[in-house]
């Protein structure tokens, strides 16, 4: 679109024309909203509602971003910059409107414009659905990375899948999680551009043939395939007040032909549409992280679908200015966000070998210098593997290439470690057994020039425990990049009151340089500032209390301690440990009513994977505890338990600023990093946690005296699993308080007398082989919670600790993380 600004137009006319397309004043924003209501939506402005205004405002903001995005892309081409391609199966971006307004620097203008139309901006923002493009931490990290990449002006793109259905909508019925479809796109989204070009063909199944080309070289061809088309959908991501806009390109599956005319001509209408429906299933639904085997073929197809389309797009872009592949890795950097996109390694090899005719040695050199791999797990069962039979069926050529990669790699190992057959077995990409499996993490390590963990402890455990053999072979390949969060969304947007208080004392600038928050440290000793800080927290808690009442019917007091654990429900994250402490507190309040304990509101939220029955039983337990506690007149409002349904990014933006206590209590050595721990601390919550993931680095930054650490460390936990020095049964014998908690859980006190309902949880807790060591850490957890109580009763001390947490969180900005990726992995100085 070109702006009509010929020389004959006056300067005023030029300005007016520009404002029509790129509105930045209150009046021009209002004019554009009206324009979009009429032209894009066919609505009478006088009869439009909040949802209509939301769409019109979103289109207005998108117009501004498009102009900046076009200029950004032109700069990339003009300067021939190296591009980064961030491949992630998930991007949990949440809502886009508020983030766009803030990063474009138009908050005040938009706020006034919306008020002038008779609405509040908060009311309009509530009309937006959360973009359901991720499960949790990994997808949210990717979204934060996109924000920082745009803010730092790094030439990069995010690539993933445009899921039509998100994970699921979570309802709580009789305390149980019940899943329903999350059709977040049922009304469309104003934030995406569906591109009709370029559309790429993605192949599956078929067979592989070989031939000699005109030069006598051995070549292969993948034939008789089933084809699906990949259509790009672009979502724009603006940097913070810097006129730089990048895009995420998310692929939607489309049938290779609209209808199979053979079937249609024979009168078989159902057969004609069957292929179209099955083809487009690929991008229909986001899988939960703990999926079962039933859907693995579709999951594999999803992974290859977006990788294949992405590399065709990379090649298209690269070939615009290059005739050979000699400089490919100087112009292309590909970051694999976990192993989900690891099939990209044999895919690039296939393209270079089969399509471009390069020899193996050159193709492999290009490939390894192009790829970098981020590992996100310490859980052996979470390391992705595919059966050889399945991979060979769906991607026969890729299995051939993987076998060739593996054979050449094992030949190298055999030379360096002659006679060490056990090492060959441990390091092989192919895991022998029935069935044979392809270890995708091994493929990612062998095929990349960089392998990074996401916290210092995580990286050390990768090097010393999970991938010890590979670290010995590639000592320079492993590195640490501690995760972070974007301060634009997780403080400036999520907590405007605290942001305003910070600005009033140290000014702006911390939004792009989080280390500036150190200037708040002296204010921790300022009584006036502490009082203002407490008032902000109280306002956030009051807002959350209203939401809790609307969502659950439970009335909670903002004057109580808001004790919060919100994250995916999983045994290693130990929501069950928190629930045990709630039972402990309940028993104390009942049996010792005069005990000087601060009143608490314990808040849970999170989804369990539909097939993860034990995690779903934990949800039921929490709700059953809540049912007992919240209706016991002996307790009053001294203890409340809440499980908020359907946890998502927007809910997190409301919960996190209101939290007093942040529960980060995973078994040491199981959580790779965590980013919720950073969000809570940045918003003035104190952490109770284990020495796991980034908790260790948070402690280093905020100081031992400003965090509550308990439990075994990673080495002790590993040793305890082997030695089992104190069994749960022994602990219960020695500690009557622990025994009373377990007995209350076992005797039906929280299940209407049903002793069988929670028996599986009791059995796992009391098992000497409990790998998550809940009872082993429970005593220490109780002791640490006593310290929490003492600190909270002294509000001046608590506030001082909270202010210092905010002041010392500078390290945990994704701006720092992305600078490290760019400088140390991607070869792009920032």
N, C-alpha and C positions, 0 to 999 in steps of 0.2 A: 504494500500500500504506500503510495507517495502522497505527500502533503502538498496541496495546491498552493504553492508560493511563487508564482511568476513575478518577474521584476515589476510589473505594473501594479502589484498589490502594495498597499501601504504597509509600514511596519506594524501598525495596529492590526491590520487585516492578517498579516502573517502570524502575529502572536495569537490572534483569535483562532486561526486555522489550526495552529499547533496545539492549542489548548483543547480543541475538539478531540484530538487523538491522544494527547498526552497530558491529561488534566493534573494540575498540581495546586490549584487554588480551591477554596471552598466552593465558589460558584461554579467553576468548571467541573468539579467533581459531581456536584448536583446535576449540572446539565448533562453530563455523560451518563449518569444513572438513569435520568429520564429518557435519554436517547436509547440506551440499551433496553429499557423496559418496553419501549414502543417497537424498535426495529428488530431486536433479537428475540424478544419474548412475546411480542404481540399483546402486551398488556396495557390497559388504560391506567396511567399513573395515579389517577384519583381512586381507582378501585384495587390497587395493588396492595399486597400484604407483605409481612416481614420476609417471607421466603422469596418473593419476587425481588424485593430490594436487595437481599443478600446476593442473588445471582447477578443482578445488574452491577452491584458494587464489585463483585469478583471479576466480572468482565472488564470493568473500568481499571482495576489494578492490573489485570492481565495485559491490557493495552499498553500500559506504561512499561511493563516488563518485556514485552515483545520488542519494543524499540531498542531497549538496552541489550537484549539478547542478540539481536541482529548485529548491532555494533560490536558486541563482544566476539561473535563468530568471525566477523570481518578482520578484527585485530589478530585473531589466531592465525588466519590464513596469510595475512600481510606479513606477519613476523615469523611465519613458518615455525611455530613453537611446538615443542614436544607435547603430546597429549597423554593424559592419564585416563584410563578406562577402569572404573571401579565396578566390578561385577559382584552383585549381591542378589540372592534369591528373595531378599526382603528389604523393604524400605518403609519403616513405620513412621510416616511423616505426620500423622494426625491431621489436624485442621490446618488449612493454608492461609485463610484470610488474615487473621491477626498477625501471623508471621510476615506476610507480604507487606502489610501496612507499616509495620515497625521497621523492616529492613529498607523499605523505600523512603523512610523518614517522613511519613505523611500522617502520623497518628492524630495530631491536633486538627489538621485540616479535614480529615475524614470524619473525626468525631463531631466536629461542628456541622459538617455537611449533612450527616445522618440526623443529628438533632433538628436541623432545619427542615427535615422531611417528616419530622414527628416521631422518630424512633430513637432508641439508644443503641450505641455501637455494640454493647454487650448482648442486647436482644437480637441484633442482626447476626452476630457471630455464632449465636446458639443455633442458627438455622443450618449450619454446615455439618454434614456427616463426617466423622473421622474416616480418613482414607485407610481402608483395612488391608494394608499391603505388607504386614509383618506380624510376627508372633510376640516378640518381646525385645530383649536386650540387643540382640544382633541387628535386628531391623531398625531399632531406634538409634543405635550407634551409627549405622549407615546414613540415616537421615541427618544426624548431627554433623557427620563428616561432610555431607553435601553443603550444609550451611557454612561451615568453615572454609571449604574449598572455594566457594563463591566469594566469601568475605576476603580471603587472601589472594584472590584473583589468579588462582591456579587453573590453567587450561585443562579442564577435566569434564568427564561425563559419568553419570551413574547409569548402569544398565541392569534391568531386571524384568519382571513379569507384571503385566497389568491384570491382576486378579479381579475377576468379576465378583466373586464372593470372598469375604475375608474369613478369618479363622472360624468364628461362630459368635452369635449373640448368646450370652450366658444369662439364663434365668435361674432363680433359686425357688424351687417348689418343694415345700416341706423340708427345706434345708438341703436338698440335693441339687447339684448342678444339672440343668437341663439345657441342651444345645438346640439352637434354631439357626436357620441360615442368616448370614450377615450380608445381605444384598446391598452393599453400600452404594452401588451405582444404579439403583432402581430409578432414580430421578436424573441420572447423568451427573456429570461434574463439570463446572465451568473452568476448571483449572487445566484441563488437558487439551492438546491438539491431536486429533486423529489424523495421521499422515497417510495419504494414499500412495505416496512415493517417499522413500524406497520401500518396496515390499519384497521380502526374500523368501525363497523356497527352502524349507527344512525337511531333510529326508530321514526316514526310519525304515527299519527292517531290510528286506532285500537280500542281495548276496554280492560277493566281491569276485571280480574276474581279473586276470592279469594279461598283459600284452607287452610287446616291445614297440617303443615309439620309433620315429624315423631316424633317431640317432642310435638305435640299438639298445636304449636304456630300458630296464625293467620298470613297468608302470602298472598301476592298478586302477580299476574302475568300479564304482559302487552302483549297481544297477537293480532294476525291478523293485524300486523302493515305493513306500507309501509316503506321499508328500503332503506337507502342511505349510501354509503361507504364514509368515510373521509380519504383522502390521505394526509399525511404530506409533506409540502414543507419547508425546512429549509433555512433561510437566516442568515448568520453569522454576528455578530456585534463585532468588535474588541475594546478592551479597549485602552486607550491612552498610547502607549509605555510601556506596562506592560506584554506582552505575554499572556494576558488573553482574551479569545474569548468566547462569549456566542452566543446563537441562538434564533431567533424568529421562532416559528413553526406555520406556516400558513396552514390552512386546505383547501383542494380543494375537491369539491363534485364529486363523481363518482357513476355511476349506480351500484346497487348491483350485477347485471349481465350485461355483455356487450350487450347481446340481449335477448329479451324474446322469447325463442325457441318455445313456444306454438304458438304464433302469426306467427313466422317465418315458422314453419312447415305447417301452414294453408295457406301459400302464402301471408300473410299480412305483407309485409316488413315494411310499415309505422307504423303499430301497434307494430312491433318488436322493432323499434328504439324510439318509443314515450316515453316509460318509461325512457330510457337512457337520452334522451334530457331533460325531465322534472326534473329528479333527479339532473342533473348537473347544472340546472339553479340556484341552491342555492348559488353557489359561483361565479356566472357570473358577477354580477354588484353591485357596492357600492351605497347604498342609500344616497340621500341628507338628511341633518338634518331636513328639514322641509317637509318631505314626506307626501303625502296624504293617505287617507284610502285605496285606491285601492290596494296598494301593501303590506298591513300590514301583511297578512298571510305569504307572502314570507319573510318579515322582521323578523317575529317571528321565522320562520323556520331557518333563518340564525343564529339568536342568539342561539337557542338551538343546532343547528348543531355544531357550534364550541365549545360550552360549553360541550356537550356530548362527543365529540371526545377528548377534553382536559382532562376530568376527567378519561376517560379510559386510557389515556397516563399517568396521575398521578398515577392511581392505578397500572398500569403495573410497573412503576418505583419503587413505594413504596413496592410492594410485592416481589421485588427481594431480599430484606433484612429483611422483616418483616412477621411474621406469624399471628399477631393479629393487631387490630387497636388501641391498648392502647396508642401508641406513635404517632398517626397520626398527630395531631396538633403540636407536637414537631418537626416534620420533614417536614411538609407541611404548607406553608402560601399562601393564595390565596387573591390577591388584585383585587377587582372589579372596573374597570375604568368606572365609571358611572353605570347606571342601566342596560345597554345593556346586560351584562353577569349575571344579578341577577337571572336568571332562574337556575343558578348553585346551588343555595341554595336548592331548592327542588330536583335537580338532585343528589346532594351528599346524601341527605336524602333517595332518592329512591335506590341508590346503597347500602347504609349501611343497609337499612331495607329489601329490596326485594332480593338483590343479596348476601349480606353478613350475613343476619339473625340477625342483632343487634336489641335490643329493642329500642323503641322511645326515652327514656330518654338518653341513652348512645349515640345514633346517633345524637340527637340534641345538646348534650354537645360538641361532636367532631366537629360538623358543625359550631356552633357559635364561637368556639375557632380557627377555621381555616380561616374563612372569615373576610375580612375588606373591607369597601366600601368607595369609593371616590365620593362625590357629585360634579357635575360640573355646576349646574344651580340654579338661583334664580327665574326663570320664571315659574310660576305655570303651564302654558300650556306646558312647556317642560318636566315636570315630567312625565315619561313614564307610560302609563296605557294600559292594554290589556282587551278587553271584555272577560267576563267569557265564553261566548259561543264560541268565537274563540279559547281561550286557552284550553277549554275542548275538542274541536274538534281535535286540532292539538296535544295536550299533555294531554290526559285524566288522566293519573296517576299523573302527576304533579299538576293538578288542585285539585285532591283529597288531595294531601299532603299540598298544600297551604291552603286549607280549614281547615285541621287539625292544621296546624301551627297557623292559625288565631283564631280558637276556643280556643286553649290552651292559646294563648296570651290574648284574650278578657276575659277569665275566670280570669286571673291574674289581669287585669285592674279592673274588677268588684269587686274583693276582696279588692284592694287597694283604689278604689274610688266608694264605694257602692252607687247605685242610680244615678250615673252620666252618664245617657244614651247618652248625647251629646258627652261626651268624648269618649265613646265606638264608636260612629259613626265617630268621627273625626280620631281616631287612627286605625280603622279597616283596614286590608289589602284589604278587599272587600268594594268597594264603592257602596252603594245601589243606585238604580236608574234604568233608562231604557236607554241603557242596563246596567247591573251590570258590574263593572270594577274591575280589579285587579291592585292595586297601587303598582308598582314595587319598588318605593323608600321606602315605608313602609316595604315591604318584606325584602329589603336590610338592613334596619336599625335593624329590629327585629332579622334578621339572622346573624348579624355580631357582632364582639366584639369591632370594631372600626369604627367610621364614621367621615370622615374628610372633611372639606372644603378646598379650595385652595388659600385662602387669608384671612387675619385677619378679614376684613369687611364681606366677604362672610360667614365665619364661624359664626361670631356673628349674622348675619341676619338669618342663618339657625337655630341657637339656640333660638333666640328671636322671630322669625316671622314664618318661614316656618315649622319648626319641633319643635315648642315650647313644645308641650305635650310630645314628645319623649325625649327631653332634660331634662325635669322635672323627667321623669321616669328613664332615664339612664344618670345621670349627669356626669359620668366619661367616657362615650362612645364617646362623641363628642370632636374633636380636630382639630387644624388648621395645615396645611402643605402648606405654600405659594409656589406656582409654581416657576419654574425656567427655565433656558435655558442652553444648553450645550455650554460652551465657545469654545470648539473645533470646532464646525461647525459655530457658530454664531459670532465668532471674528477671530479665527485663520484661518479658511477656507474662510469665506465670505469676510474678510477684511485683506488680507495679507499685504497690505501696512501699515495699522495702527498697525498690529501685529509686523511688523518689526521695526516700530518706537518705540513701547513700549519696545521691546527687547533691542533696542539700549540704552535705558535709565535705565531700571530696571532689565534687564536680563530675562531669561526664568523662568518657574515655575508657573506663573500665570495661565497657561492652566489647571492645576490641583488644584490650590489654588487661586481662583479669588480674595480673599481678598488682595492678594499681589498688586493689582492695586492701593491700597491706597498710595503706594509709588509714584504714579504719582501726588498726590495733590500739592506738592511744585512746580511742573513744570507748573501748571496753571498760575503762576506768572513769568514764564520764557518766555521772548519775543521770543527768538530763537525757543523754543519748540512750542509755539503757532503758529509761522509761518510755521513750519514743519507740524504741525497738520492740518492747513488750506490747505496746499499743498496736503496732502493726501486726504482730503475731496474733493478738486477740481478735483483731478485725478479720484476719484470714480464718481463724478457728470458728468465729461466729458464722461466717459464710459457709464453711464446710458443715457446721452443725445443722444449718438450714437445709442443705442438700441431703445430708444423712436422713433427716426426718422425712423429706419428700421421697427419697429412694427406698427407705426401709421401714418407716413408721416409728423408728426408735428416736426418742428424745435424749440428746446428750448435752452436757454443760460445757461451754467453751472455757470455763474456769478450771476444768480438770486437765490432767496431763494427757495429751493426745499421743498415744503410743502406737506407732504405725508400722505395718509390714505389708507392702504391696508389691507383688511380683508373681511370676508364673508359679503355680503350685507344683512343687516337686519335693520329693523326700530329702534331697541333699540341701535344699534351701531351708528346711527344717521349720516350716510353719507349725509342725506338730510340737516342737520344743516350746514355741511361744504359747501354744494352746495349753500345754502342761503348766506353764507358769500362770496362766489365767486361772486354772483350777487351784493352784497353790494360793494365789491372791484371794480367790473366793473363799477358800477355807479359812484364811487368816481373818478376813473381814467378818465371817460368821462366828468363828470361835473366840476371836479377840477383838471385839468391836471398838475397844478403846485404844487399840494400837495406833500409833501416830504414823499412818501411811497416807501419802497424798492420793486423792481420788484419781482414777484413771479411766480413760476411754480407749479401749484397745481396738484398733481398726485394721481389718484385713481386706485385701482385694486381690484378685488374680484368677486366672483360668487354668483348669487342669485339662490336659489333652483328653479327648473323648474316650480313648481306649485305656487310659491310665486309671484303673479302678481304685488303686490305693490312694492316689492323690485326690480323687473325687470323694473317697471316704473321709479324708482329712477335712475337706470342705464341709461335709455333713457333720463331722464332730464339732467344728468351730461353731456352726449354726446351732447345734444342739446345746453346746455350752452357753451360747448367747441366750437361748430360749429359757434356760434355767436361771442364769445370773440376772438377766434384765427384768425378770418377773418376781424376784425374791424381795419382799418388802423389807427384810432385815438389812438389805444392802443400800437401798435408796439409790442415789446417783453417785455413790462412791466408786462403783465399778460398773462399766457398761462394755458390752462386746458387740461389735458391728462387723458384718461381712457385706461390703458393697458389691453389688452385682455388675457384671459386664465391664470390667476394668479396661480402660483404654488411655490414650495419650491425654485427651481432654480432661478425663477424670484425674489423671496424675497431676495435671497443671493446677487443679483445685486442692488436691490432698497434700501435696508436698509442701507448699508454703505454710500450711496449717499445722504441720507435724512438730511436736516437741521432741519426741524420741524416735530414732530411726533404727529399726531392727534389721541388722545385717549379720545373720547368725548361722550361715552355712557351715558345714563341717570343714575344718581347715584342710586345704588341699583339694577342694572340689569346685570352687567358684573361680573361673578364670580371672575375672576382674570385678564385674559389677559396675553399673553406672548410676543406679538408683542411689547408692551410698553417697555419690558425689552430689547429686541433685538435692538430697535432703540437707547435707552439710552446708551447701551453698546458700540454702534458704533458712539457715539458722536452727536446724534440728541437731541434737547431739546423737552420736552414734553409740549403740551398744552392739558389739560385734566380736567375731573371732578374728584371729590373725590369718585371714584368708583374702585372696584376691587383692584388690586395691585398698582394702581396709588398712593394710600394713603401711602403704604410702600415705594414706590419709592421716594415720597416727603420726607418722614422721613429720608431716606438715603442721598439724594442729597442736601437737604435743601430747604426751602421755596423760597429762592432767586434764585434758579437754575431750577425752573419749573414754568409753567404758569397754575394756577388753576382757574377755573371759575365755576359758576353755583351752583345749589342747592346741598346740601349733601343728603344722603339717607333718613334721617329722615325728612328733609324739603320737599323732593320730595314726600314722602308718605303722609305727611300732606297736601301738595298742591293739591294732587289728590282728597283728601276728602273735603278740604275747598275751593279750587279754588279761592284764594284771588285776583288774577289778571288774567282775561280771556285774550286769544289772541286778541279778539276784543278791549278790553280796552287798551292793550299794544300798538296796532296799532294806536289807537286814541291819545295816549300820546306820541308816538315816531314816528315822520314822517319818519325817516330813515328806521325803520322796516316796516312801512306801504308801503313805496316805493318798497321795495324788494318783498313783497307779491303781490303788484299790478302788478309788472313786470312779476311775475310768472303767475298771473291770466289772464292778458290781452293778452297773446299770444306772448309776446316779444321774447320768446325762443321756440316758436312752430309754426313759420311762420303764426302767427295770429290766430291759432286754440286755442280758449279759452277753449275747452273741453278736450284737450289731457291731461293736467296736473291738471284738476279740482279735481280728487280724492286726489291728494297730497295737493292742496290748502284747500280742505274741511277738511282733517285730521289735517293740521296745525292750522286751525282756529277753530277747534272744542274745546269747553270748556272741553271735556272729553278726550283730547289727553293724553294717559297714558305715553307718552315719553317726554312730556313737552318741545317741541322744541322751541316754541315762548317764553315760560316762561324763558328759559335759553339763548335766542338769544342775548339779550342786554348785559348780562354778558360776553358772548362769544366774542362779538364785542369789548368790553372793553379790554378783555384779549389779543385779536389779536392786539390792539393798542400797548400794552406792548411788544408784540412780534416784531412789526415793529421797535419800539424805540431801542430795544436791538440789532436787526440785523443790524441797521444802524451804530452801534458802534461795529465793527468787533472784536476789542480787547476784549471787554466785553463779546460778544457772544462766542468767542473761549474759554475764561476762563471758562465760564459756561459749555461749552461742555466738556472740559477736566475734570472738576470736576464731571460731570455726569459719564464719563467713569471710573474715579478713585473710585467712590463710589458705584459701581454696584456689589460688591463682594457677597452680600447676595443672589443675584438672579441667582446663579449657581444651576443647577439641582444636582450637587454633594452635596450641602448642603441639598436640599430637600430630596434626596434619603437617605442620612445619617439619617435624621429624621425619615423617613419611617422605615428604617432598625432597628434603635435603639428603637423607641417608639411604633411601630406597629408590625413589623415582628419578633421581638425578636432575631435579628442578630446583635451583637455588631460590629460597624465599627469605 
